Amino acid sequence: MRHAAVILPDLGTGPDVPIVVSYWFASPGEEVWEGERLVEVLAGPATFDVPAPVTGRLVRIHGREDDRVEPGSVLGLVAPAVDEAGGSGGGRSGPDGRGFEGGGRSPRRRRPTS
């Protein structure tokens, strides 16, 4: 099965502004949903959310918190969900809370408040 890459898009910040991984909203092994915010990055004073590219499970994180990254970098990998017919996607999970095999959405880590 091919994994979908979580790629840092070009944020339009220019080469002089460092981009740093700030926070992951999921850990490896957790379910994620296509379009759901997955990782937050800082670019100067601005923050940007990078969404999950597909519905599935986060299998690997390449850009760890506090790592400097460049546009186009692979930040992580998501294994797409597979429906009963063997295809990917297919409504086995989603933001409506139906979740994967018999479960609802897994709890997300929350950013500590200061």
Secondary structure, 3 states (H helix, E strand, C coil): CCCEEEECCCCCCCCCCCEEEEEECCCCCCEECCCCEEEEEEECCEEEEEECCCCEEEEEECCCCCCEECCCCEEEEEEECECCCCCECCCCCCCCCCCCCCCCCCCCCCCCCC
